[in-house]
Every structure is written in C-alpha cells, then in structure tokens.
C-alpha cells in the first residue's frame, strides 16, 4: 500500500482531501511548484498533506463511477477505517485544542488550534492562529456550535483567514491560502469548503461512493484523470494516466465492481447486482469508446 500512496503523492495532479459532505480540506499542487517531500507527505507554500500509516490498519480502495457527462467518468480512491477505529474525538462545538505541536511546519507549532466542531467523531476540522484578537473570539465561542447565529466565530474566521487544518486518524491537510469572500471563488490549489446545507445532511460521504457500511474515509484521493485536468478542462485521452489508474484499480478495486466492469468489456452491455457494479459497467463502456478513438478506423 505504501508504494501506491508514494506514487500518488509523486503525481502533481493527484488531489487529496479530508472531510465529510459539507466540510472538506483539499490539497493539490502544480507540476512546477516548489515542494518539500517527506516519505508520505508533500508541503508547498500554499499547503500540505501528510499520511501516517503507523496508527491503524486501513484499507485502500479504488473505484470508478459514471459522470453526468455521458462521455466521462470519475475515478477515486480512499483510505478507510471502521467508524469506531477512525474516531479521534471530533467535536460538535467549537473547542480549543492548544498549541498545534503536530503542524507540518515548525514555525506553526506554537500557534493555537481550534476544532470548529462539524460534528463527526472521525474528523477535526480546525483553524490555527497566533492572532491574539482571533484567539479571544474563538475562546469566547468555545462550547457553541460554529453555525449558531449567535456565534461570532464564523465571521471572525472569514475576516482573519487563519490556516485551516483538517485532521483524521491517518492524515492531515493544512491550507495556508486565504479564505475567499462569500461571493468569491475558491483559489486554485489547496483550499477548504464549509457548506452548511450539505453539512446538515449528516452524511460522511456521498451515496455514490462505494465505501462499505460501517466504514468511513480518513483520506480521499483523486488520481490524475486521462480526459480532464484538475481544473476540469478537457484534454486528449492520456494513455499513461489511464494505465496508471487501471493498475491501481486492479490492486485495490472492489471485487464486485471489477467483475461487472470485466463482463461489460466482454459483452458490451451493462450488468451488475447493485448501483455501484452497474456504474462500473457503464464506465467500462465509456472507456471502450475513449480507447477506440485512439485506434485507426
């Protein structure tokens, strides 16, 4: 597993994320961006990701699913753990955690870390700051839900734009880029989202994700796609990137989805016992069309 994660970290177009529906921190980097590498981590001036496998025995799973565009598909992977094993004491109210002595950069380890309390035991969605004024506001907000209308922390965080730190049992993502204004766009590269309507669903992941019942993702992974860039711009079918994900899928794909995909490639028809298997079969047919475009008529 570690070799597969290293390969994914080495590919600049791989995206990494920690979070739940409505609250997520994401890391990605540019190919020409200066980066500091650790065995299972990458750090840039805009953010960083670190994976720590020695704390649990996770599963790495990979899958594909159809896109709303009938020519495309999505591909993803995740490190997953049983819910009980993944729990790290994530809070449902704003909570002060003290100095962030696990920060990826040494200069950030004396700054104060506050769990924003998104309400999932396996996730700490935090902000980190050394600003005395923001620390006072956040301390006053402790014990209150972040989205409580009476809680001043939300607007204070937007205005001060502290570092965001998303932590799971096995990974950490830090975002140094500023928070965009309410009417602005998320910046390219590392960024975070807090979407109250999605957060209110109480779902750890989308229904289209084949994560087994009773398990949660502690790190979402979005490998480079053969037909689109990380900014979702189209590109010519990239054979090398396609082959790289197919190799990952062969090692870590779910058996029922792999079987449905293989059958679809043999028969040219969709089949499967559940929505995930049928989706995998549909992806197989779309990939056959993309591959056919590379061959002479």
NUBA-883530 format. One record per residue: residue in one letter; x, y, z of N, C-alpha, C, O in turn. Coordinates in steps of 0.02 Angstrom, whole numbers, plus 50000, padded with zeros to 5 digits. Layout:
BEGIN
aXYZXYZXYZXYZ
...
END
This chain:
BEGIN
x500414993950000500005000050000500435006350000500275011249965
x500975006450039501385012350044501685014349977501755020249962
x501875009449936502145011049870501625014349826501785018949788
x500995012149830500465015149791500345022349813500255026749771
x500345023549878500245030349903500825034849883500725040749868
x501435032249883502015036149862501945038149788502085043849770
x501735033449746501635035049675501105040549667501195045049626
x500575040249706500055045349702500315052149725500145057249695
x500705052249778500995058549801501485061449751501555067549746
x501825057149714502315059549665501985062649604502315066649569
x501365061049590501005063849533500685070549554500235070549595
x500925076249526500665082749548499905083449539499595087249576
x499615080049491498905080949478498455076949526497845077649524
x498745072749569498345069249618498085074149670498465078049698
x497435073949683497135077949735497015073849798496865067849793
x497085076849856496965073549919496465077649959496475083849955
x496045074349997495545077950036495385074250100495405068050103
x495235078050152494985075350215494345079050231494325085250228
x493825075350248493205078850266492595074550259492625068450253
x492025077950259491365074850253490955079150205491195084350182
x490345077050190489925081150148489805087950182489515088250236
x490035093150150489925099850176490515102850214490505108850228
x491025098950230491615101650264492215097650241492285091750257
x492655100850203493215097050173493815101550164493755107550147
x494405098750174495025102050159495375098250103495415092150105
x495625101850053495915098749993496625101149981496795106949993
x497045096649956497735098349937497875095849867497725090149850
x498165100249827498425098449761498975103449746498985108849774
x499435101549702499985106049686500095106449611499865102149574
x500455111549590500635112349519501265108349504501675107249548
x501335106249443501915102249423502565105949432503085102949449
x502555112649422503175116549427503235120249494503655124649501
x502815118449542502815121849607503345118949653503385112849658
x503755123049685504245120249733503885116249788503385118449815
x504165110449803503835105949851504365102649894504895100749871
x504205102049959504635098250004504305091450015503715091050034
x504685086150004504405079350008504645075850071505225076350091
x504185072250103504345067550156504115060750130503795060450079
x504285055250165504095048650138503355048150119503195045150068
x502895050850159502185050650142501875057550153501345058150185
x502195062550126501925069350132502225073950080502765072750053
x501865079450067502105084650022501905091350051501355092150077
x502355096250047502245102850076502455108250027503015108050001
x502005113050015502155118749972502015125150011501815124950069
x502125130849978501995137250011501245138350020501045142850057
x500825134349985500105135349989499745130350035499175131450053
x500085124950054499775119950096500165113450098500715113150070
x499885108450129500245102150133499795096350151499225097250173
x500055090250140499705084150158500215079450190500785079150168
x500005075850241500425070750273499995064750290499445065450315
x500265058750274499915052450288500325048750341500935048250336
x499975046050390500315042550446499995035750454499475034950487
x500315030650424500015023950422500145019950486499815014850496
x500595021950528500775017850585500265018050642500375015050695
x499725021750633499235022450687498645017850681498235017450727
x498575014250626498005009750616498145005350555498645006250521
x497695000550543497744996150485497174997650437496644994550441
x497275002450392496735004350347496684999850286497134995850271
x496135000450251496064997750183496135003450134495895008950146
x496455002050078496455006650022495995003749970496104998149946
x495485007549950495025005249898495035010349841495165016249851
x494905007949781494875012149722494255010349682494025004649683
x493965015349648493365014049609493265019349555493595024449554
x492805017749510492595022449458491835022949460491495018249483
x491575028549437490855029449433490695033949374491115038149355
x490105033349344489945037449286489885044849305489675046549360
x490085049149259489985056349266489315058149235489035054349197
x489065064149252488455066549219488575067849145488095067549105
x489185069149125489365069549054489395062449026489795058449051
x488995060748976488965053748953489615051148922489665045148908
x490105055448912490745053248884491265051948938491785048948925
x491125054148999491635054249051491475049649110490925046849114
x491945048949154491855045149216492285048449269492745052249255
x492125046849331492515049149388492935043349414492745037449406
x493505044849443493925039749473494185042249539494355048149546
x494215037849588494405039849655494685033949694494625028249673
x494985035549750495225030549796495145033449866495025039449874
x495195029149916495135031549985495475026750033495465020750023
x495775029550085495975025650143495385025350190495125030650210
x495165019450209494575018850250494715014750313495165010550315
x494325016150365494365012650429493655011450455493205015150438
x493555006250496492915005650531492775011950572493245014950598
x492145013850578491965020050612492275020550681492535025850700
x492235015050720492485015350789493235016450790493485020150832
x493595013250744494325013950743494535020750716495075023150733
x494115023750674494285030250644494175036050692494445041550680
x493795035050746493615040550790494225043750823494665040150847
x494255050350822494805054050854494545059350901494925063650923
x493905059150917493625064050964493415070550933493405075750966
x493235070350868492975076350836492375079050873491965075150897
x492315085550877491805088750919491215091250879491235091750818
x490675092950915490085095950885490015103250903489545106650882
x490495105850941490505112950960491225115350953491695111350951
x491315121850950491985124750947492375122851010492125123651066
x492985120251000493375117551056494105119551047494395118550993
x494405122251099495115123951097495535117651108495405113951155
x496025116551066496445110551070497155112051094497535107351107
x497335118351100498005120151122498485121151064498275121151006
x499135122051078499625123051025499635117150977499565111350997
x499725118650913499725113350862500415110350855500785111950807
x500605106050902501285103250900501385098050846501935095450838
x500855096350808500915091750751500925095450684500885092350632
x500975102050686500975106050624501515103750576502055101550598
x501385104250511501865101950461502485106350458503015104050439
x502415112750477502985117350478503145119050551502705120350591
x503785119050566503985120350635503745127150661503565127750719
x503735132150617503545138850639502805139450658502605144350689
x502405134450640501685134650657501525130850721500945130750742
x502015127850753501865123250809501705126650875501485123350922
x501805133150879501605136750939500935140250931500655142950979
x500665140350870500005143450859499455139150888499545133050896
x498885142250905498335138850939497875135550888497715138450836
x497665129450904497235125550860496535125150892496465123750951
x496015126450851495325126150874494925121450828494905122550767
x494605116450857494155112150820493505115950810493195118250858
x493285116650746492685120450732492045116550748491495119450747
x492105110150762491515106450786491005104950731490425106850737
x491215101450678490745099750625490325093650642489855091950605
x490475090150697490025085050722490145077950700489685073850702
x490755076350678490915069550657491495067050700492025070250702
x491425061350734491955058950779492615057650744493145057950776
x492595056050678493215054350644493555060250610494045059350573
x493315066250623493585072150588493665077950637493215079550676
x494245081150633494345087550665494465092750610494995092750579
x493985097050599494045102450551494225108650590493795111550625
x494855110850585495125115750631495345122150596495445122350535
x495435127350636495815133250615496395134050663496365132050721
x496925137150638497525138150678497745145350673497775148150618
x497885148550730498055155550729498505157450787498485154350840
x498915162550775499305165750829499065172850840499385176550877
x498515174750808498235181550814497865182150880497355178950889
x498105186350926497775186950992497035188850988496635186351026
x496865193250941496165195450935495725189650914495185188650942
x495945185650865495545179950842495515174650896494995171450906
x496065173550932496065168650986495545170451038495195166051064
x495485176951055494975178951104494275177451080493855175051118
x494145178851016493475177450989493335169950990492785167851009
x493815165950970493715158750967493635155851038493235151251047
x493995158451086493915155951154493215157651181492915153651217
x492975163551164492295165351185491765160951151491225159951179
x491935158251092491465154151054491475146851076491035142951058
x491965144851116492025137851136491385135551172491105139151213
x491175129551154490565126751182489945128351141489405125851157
x490015132351089489455134151045489535130750978490095129950954
x488985128750945489035126250876489285131850831489085137650838
x489725130250785490015135350741489475139150703489535145150693
x488945135550680488435138650638487865141750677487365143850648
x487915141950743487425145450784487425152850765487955155950765
x486845155750749486835162950729487145167550781487375172950765
x487135165450845487425169650897488175168850904488485172350943
x488465164350866489185162950872489565167750826489475167550765
x489995172050854490365176850812490965173750777491295177050737
x491115167250791491735164250765491735163850689492255165050657
x491165162150660491145161150587491385167150548491825166650506
x491085173050562491285179050526491995181150543492355183750501
x492195179950606492875181750626493385177550587493905180150566
x493235171250576493685166850538493725169150466494265169350437
x493155170950436493155173350367493595179550360493985180150312
x493525184250407493895190550401494635189550416495055192650383
x494805185350464495505184450483495875179450438496485179850430
x495505174850408495775169850362496385166150391496925166350363
x496285162650447496835158850476496975152550435496595150850390
x497505149050453497625142450422497055137850440496775138150495
x496875133450392496395128150406496765121550409497215120250369
x496585117450458496925111150470496395105650477495995105850523
x496395100850431495915095350433496295089050451496785087250419
x496065085650504496425080050533495975073950538495395074450559
x496245068150518495915061750529496405057150565496955059250583
x496195050950576496625046250612497285045050576497795043850608
x497285045550510497875043650471498165049250428498665048050394
x497875055150429498115060250383497965067250409497545068250453
x498325071950380498235078950398498315083050334498785081850295
x497875087850323497935092650269497925099650299497485101250339
x498405103850278498435110750300498375115350240498675114050187
x497995120650248497875125450194498085132350219497825134850269
x498575135350185498835141850204498515147550163498545153350184
x498225145950106497935151050063497345154550098497005151450139
x497215160850081496675164450114495985161650096495895158650043
x495515162750140494815160950128494515166150081494585172150094
x494195164050027493895169049982493285172350015492985169450060
x493105178349992492505181550019491885177450001491915173249957
x491315178750035490705174750022490505174549948490215169549926
x490645179849911490455179949840491055178349794491015179349733
x491605175749824492195174349784492255166949766491845162849787
x492755165349727492895158549706493455155549748493895159149771
x493425149049758493975145649792494605146249750494565145749688
x495175147349781495795148049742496005141349713495805136049737
x496425141649661496725135549636497215132949688497495136749727
x497305126449689497755123449738497395121849803496775121149803
x497755121349858497445119449922496895124349942496975130449937
x496335121749965495775125949987495305121850030495385115750036
x494825125150061494335121850103493635124050084493535129350054
x493145119850104492445121550094492065120350159492195115350193
x491615124750176491135123650230490455125650203490305131550194
x490035120550190489385121550158488835119150205488705113150210
x488505123750240488035121850293487475117150270487295112550307
x487195118150211486645113850189486865106650181486515102050201
x487455105650151487705098850144487905095950212487795090050225
x488195100050254488405097750320487795095450361487845090750401
x487235098750350486625097050387486355090150370485935087450406
x486575087150314486335080450297486605075150345486325069750351
x487165076750378487455071950424487805066150390487945061150423
x487935066650326488245061150289489005062050286489255067550275
x489355056550298490075056850294490325056750222490845059650207
x489945053550177490155053350107489535052750062488985051250086
x489635053949998489085053849951488825046649942489195041849951
x488185046149925487885039549915488195035849856488165029749854
x488495039449809488805036249752489475032949770489745029049730
x489745034449828490375031549849490255024449875489795023349914
x490665019549853490555012649874490895010849940491055004949952
x491005015649983491305014250049490835009650087490245011350094
x491075003950113490624999150146490275002150207490545006650239
x489674999650221489315001950280489725000550343490024995250350
x489725005450387490105004850449490825007050444491195006950493
x491025009250384491705011750373491665019150353491145021450329
x492205022850363492255029850340492925030950307493415027450321
x492945035950265493575037850233493965042350280493685047050309
x494605040950288495045045450326495515049250280495895053650302
x495505047650215495855051550164495555049850097495575044150075
x495285054950063495025054149995495585055849946495975060549957
x495625052049892496155052949842495835053349773495405049349755
x496065058249734495795059249666496365059149616496665064349600
x496525053049591497095052449545496985056249480496425057849460
x497545057749446497525061349383497065057749333497095051649326
x496645061649299496145058849254496405059049182496745063849163
x496265054049142496525053949073496185058749025496465060248972
x495595061249043495225065448995495105072649019494825076648981
x495325074349080495235081249102495775083049153496035078749189
x495925089449156496425091949203496115092849272495505092149279
x496515094149323496225095449389495745101349390495305101549434
x495805106049344495335111649339494745109949294494365114449274
x494665103449278494095100749240494095103049168493575103049135
x494675105049143494725106749072494845100349032495225096049054
x494525099648973494615093448933495315092948904495635098048891
x495545086848894496175085748860496125079248821495675075148833
x496585078248774496595072148735496725066248782497075066848832
x496435060548765496485054548806497215053048822497625051948777
x497375052948887498065051948910498155044548928497915042248980
x498485040948884498555033748892498935032048956498755027348992
x499465035748972499885034149030499485035149095499515030949140
x499115040649099498725041849160498165036749167497995034549222
x497865034849111497345029749113497635023149137497345019749180
x498215021249111498525014949131498705014949205498645009949239
x498945020749230499145021249300498555019949346498615016349396
x497975022849329497395021649374497125014549366496895011649414
x497145011849305496905005049297497335000049337497074995149363
x497985001449342498414997149383498224997749457498204992749493
x498075003849479497865004849549497195001249561497094998149613
x496745001849512496084998649518496144991049521495784987849559
x496594988249482496684981049483496914978549551496734972949571
x497304982549586497554980549652497054981849708496994977849754
x496694987349703496294989549760495554990549745495174993049787
x495334988549685494634989049669494204984049707494464978849729
x493564985449714493104980849748492924975249700492754976549642
x492944968949722492864963149676492234963349635492254961849575
x491664965149665491044965149627491034970449572490734969349520
x491364976049584491394981249533491884979349478491754980649419
x492444976249496492914973849446492594968549401492704968449340
x492214964149432491894958749393491384961749344491354959549286
x490984966549367490484969649323490824973349265490574973249209
x491374976449279491734980049227492024975249175491974976449115
x492324969749199492604964849153492064961849109492174960749049
x491484960349138490934957449099490684962349047490534960348990
x490644968749064490414973849017490904974348958490684975248901
x491544973848971492034974148916491984968048871492134968548811
x491774962448898491694956448857491054956548816491054954448758
x490514958848847489854958348815489604964748783489154964648741
x489904970448804489664976848779489004978948809488654983148781
x488814976048867488174977648898488274978948972488734976249004
x487834983249000487864984749071487534979149111487024976449091
x487844977449167487554972449212487864973349280488424976049286
x487514971149332487774971649399487224970749450486644972249437
x487414968349510486914966949560486714973049601486194973049633
x487114978349600486934984449637487144990449596487444989849543
x486984996349621487105002549584487855003649571488045006249518
x488285001649617488995002649608489274998149553489685000249513
x489044991849551489264987249499489004989549431489374989349381
x488374991649428488104994049364488465000349341488585001349281
x488655004549389489035010549371489715008749342489945011749294
x490045003749372490695001549347490624998849276491065000049234
x490084995349262489974992749195489874998449145490124998149089
x489505003549166489395009349122490055012849108490175015049052
x490485013349158491145016349148491545012249097491885015149055
x491505005749101491875001549054491695003148982492125003648938
x491045004048969490835005648901491085012448879491265013348821
x491085017248924491335023948906492085023748892492335027048847
x492445019748932493165019248920493305015648854493795017348821
x492895010848835492995007448771492915012448714493285012048665
x492445017048720492355022248669492965026748666493205028548612
x493225028748726493815033148727494415029648697494795032648660
x494505023248713495075019448686495005018448611495495018648575
x494385017548589494265016548517494475022648477494695022048419
x494415028548507494605034648472495345035148458495555039248418
x495745030948491496465030948480496675026448422497235027048396
x496235022048401496425017048351496255019548281495805023548272
x496615017248230496435018948161495735016048145495545010848172
x495385019448102494715017048082494785010348049494285007348028
END
